[in-house]
Amino acid sequence: MALLTDIRNNLAKAFGVFAALFIIYVVLDWGMDILGRRSRGRSEDDPIGVVNGEKITYKYFSEILRRTMENYKQQNGVDPDEETERQLRLQVWNQIIDEMLIQEEIKRLGLTVTDQEIRDIVQSQNPPEFLARQFRDSAGVFQREAYEQAMFDPQNKEAWIQVEDILREEQKRTKLQSILLASVQVSESEVRQKFIDQNTTLEADYVLFEANRFIPDSAITVTDRDLKKVYEERAEQFKSKESRKIKYVLFPIRPSSADSQSVFDEVNHLKEQITSGTLDFLEAANTYSEVPVNEAFFAHGELSRQKEDAVFNAPKGAIVGPIIDTDGCHLIKVIDFRQGTTEFVKVRHILLNTEPGADSVKVLEQAKDLMKQIRSGADFGELAKKYSQDYGSAAQGGSLGWAKKGMFVKPFEDAMFRTSVGQVTGPVRSQYGWHIIKVEGRDKREVKIAALTLKIKPSTETTDAIFKQAEDFVYIAKDEGFEKAAENSKYEVRETPEFTQEGYIPGIGANDIITSFAFNNKVGKISDPISIQQAYVVCTVSSIRKEGIRPFDEVKPALQSMALHNKKMEALYPQVEAFYKTLKPESDIISEAAAIPNVIAQKTGPFKPSAYPPGVGRDLKFIGTALGLNVGQISKPVDGTRGYYIIKLTSKTPFDSAQYKLLYKQIYQQLLQEKQNAFFTQWITSLRDKAEIKDNRLHFYR
């Protein structure tokens, strides 16, 4: 059975275009619940999807997913995280649908492969590589005799039956591929143009009469008739795909206080073992830390305030923590201190905003009064919380942490650096108002630390509780209505802009489950909870737009801009034409245009046809015109995206016939592959568009 095992292990490398995408060869006789994600009493034989009336069972889907996830782990050395798992589920879903649609087409076209065709392939002088590979010696030479012995060995009967099945499927796809791609051709002119785009360098002088520079908006009147004319002429530009809007409520998945306490207790237990001598800190950190241990020096301001205050106030060798911070729970060892070159000042302040006028005097008097209270023993931090209008620092008693020169505005910084530790100065005036400043420390030290970090993640219990909360909302919303239920439960309702079936969902991201729900349900339909990154979402379809031309009134602002530009170009053309008529073949167009106000006249510098000319940008008419000129030739006025160009080509790489002949086959194959891939993508997309696909994944996966 070694042959069969080797063949199975190499299936992924056996086939061409189609195989790389979605071939599934072995009929599966088993199934299982991936990661315990099946829910809501669904059976493994229930359909997770239906394609043109044919079911995809949960059992079948989950087995393909299991294999895909195992492959991911083998390739990456780790289990897929939640988001990666979601992407793998989408990949498997698309593969299965594509496979089913292709099998339908093979059946519809009546494509078959005879036993003789299979024998011819297997017994040919050049058998398929996935077979030949098993019979190459260390030098890579194919051992024909060993191959034929294995072919006729009764012990390999099962293996060869599967090989024949594989080859039969491959040949069906090869025949389908031949039919599909027979019409895909690459012309000699396409190859030539590609060569020119890649191997030609141009330089040009140009004069640009930019419409907005020459004709002010106030000089143009745009009527409804003008707008309707543009709308009719450019109707294709306003064609939109079918789109949806959804309203949704988010249920963020955040760690609970119990989750934080659990991690805190775990880190504290490790600390007890370290301080008792049972564990070495660095060994424990390298074993348990979920973030790589990195011994490094840090200056003030390079750590969070919680970590900074703890480690800079601890002696060398101390074990500090546990410290709960935004990035997890930390146990930190203070390894060493050294003197740096930069002085840092620890500072608090109280800010009183002021504006010019009589009120500024009152604000200054208030600042002076606060100074008196502080000198009389009032607590600076409490006054900051009560009076400071720098709301970012007021909640922390006015603390700005440690700062170095260049971090604050100059008046504040000057006062801060000339004030002694423990002293208060002010009022100090800056562009923001009046400041009262307290300096709490000065330091040039840098600290070397190593950290053991455990991330604080939502537990299964927390995630389940949040999911239950979302489910409860669904139940209420189906009874009371989506927005009423959200209002009563004090949940925020958000609405997306329009999005298409292939597109990104603004505010949510790419999520095929939500997209499938939105495009397969009517307005008002409410979803079950759907998992997105770090949250569950419950949504309802709020708007449906069918494919077609967007209404005139909806695109009126765009039409206004287009019509305005058109009329400016009409008004500008006589001036451009008059300048063009003054030019002679030998004219230096840049010098000739120097006397014209508002005109832009300059050189492009070198550029290729496939790139954007410097100073011009993405203007295909400019590039096409320049490419069609001979060196020294001046173009007629060219209506570009910004205005009218007059172009004089100053240099152009000569066409290299020998190089073209050398590269012809390579460019041809590149273009053919690109066109075939594009054709196949279009073909499979059209099959999907015409297919009746029912997506039940939402009922099986959170």
TORVOLUM-316154 format. One record per residue (C-alpha): x, y, z; residue number from 1. Coordinates in steps of 0.1 Angstrom, whole numbers, always signed. Layout:
N
((X; Y; Z); NUM)
...
END
This chain:
702
((+0; +0; +0); 1)
((+31; +23; +0); 2)
((+23; +32; -36); 3)
((-13; +42; -27); 4)
((-1; +63; +2); 5)
((+25; +81; -19); 6)
((+0; +88; -46); 7)
((-25; +102; -21); 8)
((+2; +124; -6); 9)
((+10; +139; -40); 10)
((-25; +144; -53); 11)
((-23; +182; -49); 12)
((+6; +183; -74); 13)
((-10; +161; -100); 14)
((-32; +184; -120); 15)
((-33; +216; -139); 16)
((-54; +248; -138); 17)
((-86; +232; -123); 18)
((-69; +209; -99); 19)
((-51; +237; -81); 20)
((-85; +253; -74); 21)
((-110; +228; -62); 22)
((-107; +191; -72); 23)
((-121; +167; -46); 24)
((-116; +131; -57); 25)
((-125; +107; -30); 26)
((-161; +100; -20); 27)
((-162; +105; +18); 28)
((-179; +79; +40); 29)
((-174; +96; +74); 30)
((-180; +130; +90); 31)
((-175; +147; +123); 32)
((-181; +179; +142); 33)
((-152; +202; +136); 34)
((-140; +217; +169); 35)
((-173; +211; +185); 36)
((-188; +240; +165); 37)
((-221; +223; +154); 38)
((-250; +238; +172); 39)
((-288; +242; +176); 40)
((-296; +205; +173); 41)
((-285; +201; +137); 42)
((-277; +167; +124); 43)
((-245; +159; +104); 44)
((-268; +148; +75); 45)
((-286; +181; +74); 46)
((-277; +203; +44); 47)
((-252; +231; +51); 48)
((-260; +242; +16); 49)
((-280; +234; -15); 50)
((-267; +240; -51); 51)
((-293; +237; -79); 52)
((-312; +212; -57); 53)
((-282; +191; -47); 54)
((-274; +190; -10); 55)
((-241; +196; +7); 56)
((-243; +177; +40); 57)
((-227; +190; +71); 58)
((-209; +157; +73); 59)
((-193; +161; +39); 60)
((-184; +198; +45); 61)
((-169; +192; +79); 62)
((-147; +164; +67); 63)
((-133; +185; +38); 64)
((-128; +213; +64); 65)
((-110; +190; +88); 66)
((-85; +180; +61); 67)
((-80; +216; +51); 68)
((-73; +226; +87); 69)
((-49; +197; +91); 70)
((-30; +208; +60); 71)
((-29; +243; +74); 72)
((-14; +231; +107); 73)
((+12; +209; +88); 74)
((+23; +239; +67); 75)
((+23; +265; +95); 76)
((+31; +245; +126); 77)
((+1; +260; +145); 78)
((-36; +255; +147); 79)
((-56; +282; +128); 80)
((-70; +310; +149); 81)
((-107; +319; +148); 82)
((-103; +343; +119); 83)
((-82; +320; +99); 84)
((-106; +292; +105); 85)
((-134; +314; +92); 86)
((-114; +320; +60); 87)
((-107; +283; +56); 88)
((-144; +276; +59); 89)
((-151; +301; +32); 90)
((-124; +285; +10); 91)
((-139; +250; +14); 92)
((-174; +264; +8); 93)
((-163; +280; -25); 94)
((-143; +249; -35); 95)
((-173; +226; -30); 96)
((-197; +249; -49); 97)
((-173; +253; -78); 98)
((-167; +215; -79); 99)
((-205; +209; -80); 100)
((-211; +234; -108); 101)
((-182; +220; -128); 102)
((-195; +185; -124); 103)
((-229; +197; -137); 104)
((-213; +212; -168); 105)
((-193; +181; -174); 106)
((-226; +161; -172); 107)
((-245; +186; -193); 108)
((-219; +185; -221); 109)
((-218; +147; -219); 110)
((-180; +145; -214); 111)
((-168; +110; -208); 112)
((-134; +92; -207); 113)
((-131; +56; -220); 114)
((-111; +29; -204); 115)
((-88; +29; -235); 116)
((-80; +65; -230); 117)
((-70; +57; -194); 118)
((-48; +28; -205); 119)
((-32; +50; -231); 120)
((-23; +75; -205); 121)
((-10; +50; -179); 122)
((+10; +30; -204); 123)
((+24; +59; -224); 124)
((+62; +66; -225); 125)
((+56; +97; -204); 126)
((+31; +87; -176); 127)
((+16; +114; -154); 128)
((+42; +130; -132); 129)
((+25; +122; -99); 130)
((+29; +85; -109); 131)
((+64; +88; -125); 132)
((+77; +105; -94); 133)
((+73; +73; -73); 134)
((+96; +55; -97); 135)
((+126; +79; -101); 136)
((+159; +69; -86); 137)
((+182; +92; -67); 138)
((+195; +107; -99); 139)
((+159; +115; -111); 140)
((+159; +88; -138); 141)
((+125; +71; -144); 142)
((+127; +34; -138); 143)
((+103; +20; -164); 144)
((+107; -16; -154); 145)
((+98; -10; -117); 146)
((+68; +11; -129); 147)
((+54; -17; -151); 148)
((+60; -43; -123); 149)
((+40; -21; -99); 150)
((+13; -16; -125); 151)
((+7; -54; -129); 152)
((+12; -64; -93); 153)
((-21; -77; -79); 154)
((-13; -62; -45); 155)
((-15; -27; -61); 156)
((-50; -33; -75); 157)
((-67; -9; -51); 158)
((-41; +17; -57); 159)
((-45; +15; -95); 160)
((-83; +17; -93); 161)
((-80; +50; -75); 162)
((-53; +61; -99); 163)
((-77; +54; -128); 164)
((-105; +73; -110); 165)
((-82; +103; -105); 166)
((-71; +102; -142); 167)
((-107; +99; -154); 168)
((-116; +131; -134); 169)
((-85; +149; -147); 170)
((-93; +140; -183); 171)
((-129; +151; -180); 172)
((-116; +185; -167); 173)
((-90; +186; -195); 174)
((-117; +181; -221); 175)
((-138; +208; -204); 176)
((-108; +231; -203); 177)
((-102; +225; -240); 178)
((-138; +234; -249); 179)
((-138; +265; -226); 180)
((-105; +279; -236); 181)
((-106; +271; -273); 182)
((-119; +306; -281); 183)
((-92; +324; -260); 184)
((-66; +337; -284); 185)
((-37; +362; -283); 186)
((-30; +383; -313); 187)
((+4; +394; -326); 188)
((-6; +430; -321); 189)
((-13; +423; -284); 190)
((+21; +407; -280); 191)
((+37; +437; -297); 192)
((+19; +462; -276); 193)
((+29; +443; -244); 194)
((+65; +444; -255); 195)
((+63; +481; -263); 196)
((+48; +488; -229); 197)
((+75; +469; -211); 198)
((+105; +480; -231); 199)
((+98; +515; -244); 200)
((+109; +546; -225); 201)
((+95; +580; -235); 202)
((+102; +616; -226); 203)
((+81; +646; -236); 204)
((+76; +683; -232); 205)
((+40; +693; -226); 206)
((+18; +723; -222); 207)
((-13; +719; -201); 208)
((-42; +743; -202); 209)
((-59; +731; -170); 210)
((-96; +739; -172); 211)
((-100; +749; -136); 212)
((-71; +774; -138); 213)
((-84; +791; -169); 214)
((-122; +791; -164); 215)
((-137; +799; -129); 216)
((-169; +781; -119); 217)
((-187; +815; -118); 218)
((-181; +819; -155); 219)
((-202; +788; -163); 220)
((-239; +781; -161); 221)
((-250; +745; -160); 222)
((-287; +738; -167); 223)
((-308; +707; -161); 224)
((-306; +701; -198); 225)
((-268; +699; -196); 226)
((-271; +675; -167); 227)
((-296; +652; -186); 228)
((-273; +653; -217); 229)
((-244; +640; -196); 230)
((-266; +615; -179); 231)
((-277; +600; -213); 232)
((-242; +601; -228); 233)
((-225; +585; -198); 234)
((-252; +562; -186); 235)
((-228; +532; -184); 236)
((-208; +552; -157); 237)
((-238; +552; -135); 238)
((-246; +515; -139); 239)
((-245; +498; -105); 240)
((-245; +462; -94); 241)
((-272; +448; -72); 242)
((-265; +461; -37); 243)
((-278; +459; -1); 244)
((-278; +479; +31); 245)
((-280; +463; +65); 246)
((-287; +476; +100); 247)
((-269; +458; +127); 248)
((-262; +456; +165); 249)
((-227; +446; +177); 250)
((-221; +424; +207); 251)
((-184; +428; +214); 252)
((-166; +398; +228); 253)
((-144; +411; +256); 254)
((-128; +394; +286); 255)
((-149; +395; +318); 256)
((-136; +405; +352); 257)
((-135; +368; +360); 258)
((-114; +362; +329); 259)
((-89; +389; +340); 260)
((-89; +376; +376); 261)
((-82; +340; +364); 262)
((-51; +351; +344); 263)
((-40; +374; +372); 264)
((-42; +344; +396); 265)
((-23; +322; +372); 266)
((+5; +348; +368); 267)
((+6; +353; +406); 268)
((+10; +316; +411); 269)
((+40; +316; +388); 270)
((+54; +345; +408); 271)
((+51; +325; +440); 272)
((+70; +297; +424); 273)
((+97; +320; +411); 274)
((+102; +339; +444); 275)
((+103; +306; +463); 276)
((+131; +294; +440); 277)
((+110; +265; +425); 278)
((+111; +282; +391); 279)
((+138; +304; +374); 280)
((+123; +336; +360); 281)
((+137; +333; +325); 282)
((+129; +296; +322); 283)
((+94; +303; +333); 284)
((+91; +333; +309); 285)
((+104; +313; +279); 286)
((+80; +284; +288); 287)
((+48; +302; +297); 288)
((+49; +337; +281); 289)
((+25; +341; +252); 290)
((+47; +370; +239); 291)
((+83; +363; +230); 292)
((+107; +373; +258); 293)
((+129; +401; +248); 294)
((+155; +415; +272); 295)
((+159; +452; +262); 296)
((+165; +486; +277); 297)
((+136; +511; +279); 298)
((+136; +548; +285); 299)
((+108; +567; +301); 300)
((+77; +570; +278); 301)
((+85; +537; +260); 302)
((+64; +516; +284); 303)
((+28; +519; +295); 304)
((+24; +540; +326); 305)
((+15; +510; +347); 306)
((+47; +492; +337); 307)
((+68; +523; +338); 308)
((+59; +533; +373); 309)
((+64; +498; +386); 310)
((+98; +490; +370); 311)
((+115; +524; +375); 312)
((+106; +524; +412); 313)
((+118; +488; +417); 314)
((+154; +478; +426); 315)
((+176; +458; +402); 316)
((+167; +421; +404); 317)
((+132; +427; +416); 318)
((+102; +407; +402); 319)
((+74; +432; +396); 320)
((+37; +423; +391); 321)
((+14; +409; +382); 322)
((+5; +440; +362); 323)
((-27; +440; +342); 324)
((-24; +462; +311); 325)
((-41; +466; +278); 326)
((-19; +439; +262); 327)
((-23; +413; +290); 328)
((-11; +404; +324); 329)
((+27; +408; +330); 330)
((+53; +396; +354); 331)
((+85; +416; +349); 332)
((+120; +411; +361); 333)
((+141; +443; +365); 334)
((+175; +431; +351); 335)
((+196; +463; +351); 336)
((+197; +501; +350); 337)
((+219; +524; +330); 338)
((+223; +562; +325); 339)
((+209; +574; +291); 340)
((+217; +607; +274); 341)
((+182; +622; +274); 342)
((+166; +638; +304); 343)
((+129; +631; +311); 344)
((+106; +651; +334); 345)
((+76; +637; +351); 346)
((+49; +664; +351); 347)
((+13; +672; +360); 348)
((-7; +702; +349); 349)
((-40; +720; +352); 350)
((-52; +737; +320); 351)
((-77; +765; +319); 352)
((-88; +773; +283); 353)
((-90; +810; +274); 354)
((-101; +831; +244); 355)
((-93; +867; +237); 356)
((-117; +892; +254); 357)
((-129; +901; +288); 358)
((-133; +865; +299); 359)
((-95; +859; +296); 360)
((-90; +881; +327); 361)
((-114; +860; +347); 362)
((-96; +828; +336); 363)
((-62; +842; +347); 364)
((-77; +852; +381); 365)
((-90; +816; +384); 366)
((-55; +802; +376); 367)
((-39; +825; +402); 368)
((-65; +814; +428); 369)
((-57; +777; +421); 370)
((-20; +785; +426); 371)
((-28; +800; +460); 372)
((-48; +769; +470); 373)
((-19; +746; +460); 374)
((+6; +766; +480); 375)
((-18; +764; +510); 376)
((-17; +726; +508); 377)
((-45; +717; +485); 378)
((-41; +684; +466); 379)
((-29; +692; +431); 380)
((-44; +660; +416); 381)
((-79; +667; +431); 382)
((-78; +702; +417); 383)
((-68; +689; +383); 384)
((-97; +665; +383); 385)
((-121; +692; +392); 386)
((-109; +722; +372); 387)
((-85; +711; +344); 388)
((-99; +714; +309); 389)
((-74; +690; +294); 390)
((-99; +662; +297); 391)
((-74; +636; +286); 392)
((-52; +641; +316); 393)
((-77; +655; +341); 394)
((-91; +621; +350); 395)
((-55; +611; +360); 396)
((-51; +641; +383); 397)
((-35; +661; +355); 398)
((-7; +636; +350); 399)
((+11; +638; +316); 400)
((+37; +611; +326); 401)
((+73; +614; +316); 402)
((+83; +638; +288); 403)
((+114; +649; +270); 404)
((+122; +681; +251); 405)
((+102; +686; +219); 406)
((+70; +669; +232); 407)
((+52; +700; +244); 408)
((+47; +736; +231); 409)
((+77; +758; +240); 410)
((+62; +780; +268); 411)
((+51; +749; +287); 412)
((+83; +730; +280); 413)
((+105; +760; +291); 414)
((+86; +762; +324); 415)
((+87; +725; +329); 416)
((+125; +722; +325); 417)
((+133; +751; +347); 418)
((+111; +740; +377); 419)
((+126; +719; +404); 420)
((+113; +685; +414); 421)
((+84; +689; +438); 422)
((+77; +725; +428); 423)
((+47; +741; +412); 424)
((+49; +769; +387); 425)
((+24; +791; +369); 426)
((+2; +804; +356); 427)
((+21; +798; +323); 428)
((+4; +810; +291); 429)
((+5; +789; +259); 430)
((-16; +788; +228); 431)
((-40; +764; +246); 432)
((-46; +786; +277); 433)
((-32; +790; +312); 434)
((-13; +761; +327); 435)
((-3; +754; +363); 436)
((+26; +729; +363); 437)
((+39; +705; +389); 438)
((+72; +687; +383); 439)
((+73; +653; +401); 440)
((+106; +639; +389); 441)
((+137; +641; +366); 442)
((+155; +610; +353); 443)
((+180; +599; +327); 444)
((+179; +562; +336); 445)
((+170; +534; +312); 446)
((+158; +501; +326); 447)
((+165; +466; +312); 448)
((+136; +442; +317); 449)
((+123; +408; +307); 450)
((+86; +401; +308); 451)
((+64; +370; +312); 452)
((+31; +379; +295); 453)
((-2; +360; +295); 454)
((-29; +375; +273); 455)
((-63; +381; +288); 456)
((-88; +364; +265); 457)
((-126; +358; +267); 458)
((-132; +324; +282); 459)
((-157; +299; +267); 460)
((-182; +309; +294); 461)
((-178; +346; +286); 462)
((-182; +340; +248); 463)
((-212; +318; +254); 464)
((-228; +344; +276); 465)
((-223; +371; +250); 466)
((-237; +348; +223); 467)
((-267; +341; +245); 468)
((-272; +379; +249); 469)
((-272; +382; +211); 470)
((-296; +353; +208); 471)
((-320; +369; +233); 472)
((-319; +401; +212); 473)
((-328; +381; +181); 474)
((-358; +366; +199); 475)
((-370; +400; +211); 476)
((-364; +417; +178); 477)
((-384; +392; +159); 478)
((-413; +400; +182); 479)
((-410; +437; +187); 480)
((-391; +448; +156); 481)
((-354; +453; +152); 482)
((-351; +490; +160); 483)
((-377; +490; +188); 484)
((-359; +460; +205); 485)
((-326; +478; +202); 486)
((-340; +510; +217); 487)
((-356; +491; +246); 488)
((-324; +472; +253); 489)
((-303; +504; +248); 490)
((-282; +489; +220); 491)
((-268; +511; +193); 492)
((-282; +504; +158); 493)
((-257; +511; +129); 494)
((-264; +510; +92); 495)
((-239; +503; +64); 496)
((-236; +521; +32); 497)
((-246; +501; +1); 498)
((-224; +471; -6); 499)
((-223; +446; -35); 500)
((-222; +408; -33); 501)
((-184; +407; -41); 502)
((-176; +437; -19); 503)
((-163; +447; +15); 504)
((-190; +456; +40); 505)
((-182; +491; +54); 506)
((-180; +490; +92); 507)
((-178; +452; +94); 508)
((-153; +441; +68); 509)
((-153; +411; +45); 510)
((-178; +386; +58); 511)
((-193; +361; +34); 512)
((-219; +349; +59); 513)
((-234; +384; +63); 514)
((-232; +390; +26); 515)
((-250; +357; +19); 516)
((-277; +366; +44); 517)
((-282; +401; +30); 518)
((-285; +389; -6); 519)
((-307; +359; +1); 520)
((-334; +376; +22); 521)
((-360; +403; +20); 522)
((-361; +437; +37); 523)
((-368; +433; +74); 524)
((-354; +398; +78); 525)
((-334; +394; +110); 526)
((-304; +372; +112); 527)
((-292; +349; +139); 528)
((-260; +360; +156); 529)
((-231; +360; +132); 530)
((-194; +359; +143); 531)
((-171; +386; +131); 532)
((-137; +395; +146); 533)
((-140; +400; +184); 534)
((-178; +403; +182); 535)
((-211; +388; +173); 536)
((-234; +408; +151); 537)
((-272; +406; +146); 538)
((-283; +423; +114); 539)
((-314; +430; +94); 540)
((-318; +438; +57); 541)
((-326; +475; +55); 542)
((-324; +483; +17); 543)
((-323; +464; -16); 544)
((-312; +480; -48); 545)
((-315; +459; -80); 546)
((-288; +461; -108); 547)
((-293; +490; -132); 548)
((-287; +527; -139); 549)
((-288; +548; -108); 550)
((-316; +574; -108); 551)
((-309; +608; -122); 552)
((-316; +626; -89); 553)
((-292; +604; -70); 554)
((-263; +611; -93); 555)
((-270; +648; -98); 556)
((-239; +660; -78); 557)
((-216; +639; -100); 558)
((-235; +651; -131); 559)
((-230; +687; -120); 560)
((-193; +682; -118); 561)
((-191; +665; -152); 562)
((-212; +690; -170); 563)
((-192; +719; -154); 564)
((-160; +703; -167); 565)
((-174; +698; -202); 566)
((-185; +734; -205); 567)
((-152; +746; -192); 568)
((-134; +725; -218); 569)
((-157; +740; -245); 570)
((-150; +775; -234); 571)
((-112; +768; -232); 572)
((-107; +752; -266); 573)
((-105; +783; -287); 574)
((-76; +796; -266); 575)
((-58; +763; -268); 576)
((-63; +761; -306); 577)
((-51; +796; -311); 578)
((-18; +787; -292); 579)
((-14; +755; -312); 580)
((-17; +774; -345); 581)
((+13; +796; -335); 582)
((+36; +765; -332); 583)
((+60; +753; -358); 584)
((+75; +718; -360); 585)
((+108; +731; -346); 586)
((+91; +751; -318); 587)
((+102; +748; -281); 588)
((+66; +745; -268); 589)
((+77; +752; -232); 590)
((+94; +785; -241); 591)
((+65; +794; -264); 592)
((+40; +789; -235); 593)
((+60; +809; -210); 594)
((+41; +841; -215); 595)
((+7; +826; -210); 596)
((-7; +831; -175); 597)
((-19; +800; -156); 598)
((-5; +775; -182); 599)
((+16; +746; -170); 600)
((+46; +739; -192); 601)
((+72; +714; -183); 602)
((+91; +681; -191); 603)
((+78; +647; -181); 604)
((+111; +631; -175); 605)
((+115; +594; -185); 606)
((+84; +572; -183); 607)
((+71; +539; -197); 608)
((+37; +535; -213); 609)
((+26; +512; -185); 610)
((+35; +538; -158); 611)
((+21; +573; -150); 612)
((+41; +602; -165); 613)
((+56; +624; -137); 614)
((+35; +655; -133); 615)
((+7; +641; -155); 616)
((-5; +610; -136); 617)
((-30; +585; -148); 618)
((-41; +601; -181); 619)
((-44; +574; -208); 620)
((-51; +599; -236); 621)
((-18; +616; -228); 622)
((+1; +583; -228); 623)
((-15; +570; -259); 624)
((-9; +602; -278); 625)
((+28; +604; -267); 626)
((+33; +568; -277); 627)
((+19; +575; -312); 628)
((+42; +605; -319); 629)
((+76; +604; -336); 630)
((+105; +621; -319); 631)
((+103; +658; -324); 632)
((+66; +657; -335); 633)
((+40; +680; -318); 634)
((+5; +667; -311); 635)
((-27; +685; -317); 636)
((-46; +695; -286); 637)
((-54; +664; -265); 638)
((-85; +666; -242); 639)
((-71; +650; -210); 640)
((-87; +645; -176); 641)
((-75; +679; -163); 642)
((-76; +700; -195); 643)
((-60; +702; -229); 644)
((-24; +690; -235); 645)
((-1; +698; -263); 646)
((+27; +673; -263); 647)
((+61; +673; -280); 648)
((+79; +639; -279); 649)
((+116; +645; -272); 650)
((+128; +609; -269); 651)
((+116; +573; -275); 652)
((+134; +540; -272); 653)
((+137; +525; -307); 654)
((+118; +493; -313); 655)
((+143; +464; -309); 656)
((+132; +437; -334); 657)
((+158; +412; -323); 658)
((+147; +415; -286); 659)
((+111; +413; -296); 660)
((+117; +381; -315); 661)
((+136; +367; -285); 662)
((+108; +375; -260); 663)
((+78; +369; -283); 664)
((+70; +333; -270); 665)
((+75; +343; -234); 666)
((+51; +373; -237); 667)
((+26; +353; -257); 668)
((+25; +326; -230); 669)
((+21; +352; -203); 670)
((-7; +369; -221); 671)
((-24; +336; -229); 672)
((-22; +325; -193); 673)
((-36; +358; -181); 674)
((-65; +357; -206); 675)
((-73; +321; -198); 676)
((-73; +327; -161); 677)
((-96; +358; -166); 678)
((-119; +338; -188); 679)
((-121; +309; -164); 680)
((-129; +333; -135); 681)
((-156; +349; -155); 682)
((-170; +315; -165); 683)
((-172; +302; -130); 684)
((-187; +335; -118); 685)
((-214; +333; -144); 686)
((-222; +297; -133); 687)
((-225; +310; -97); 688)
((-247; +339; -108); 689)
((-271; +316; -126); 690)
((-271; +288; -99); 691)
((-296; +286; -71); 692)
((-275; +284; -40); 693)
((-290; +281; -6); 694)
((-265; +289; +22); 695)
((-272; +274; +56); 696)
((-238; +279; +72); 697)
((-252; +304; +96); 698)
((-272; +276; +113); 699)
((-240; +255; +118); 700)
((-213; +280; +128); 701)
((-213; +310; +150); 702)
END
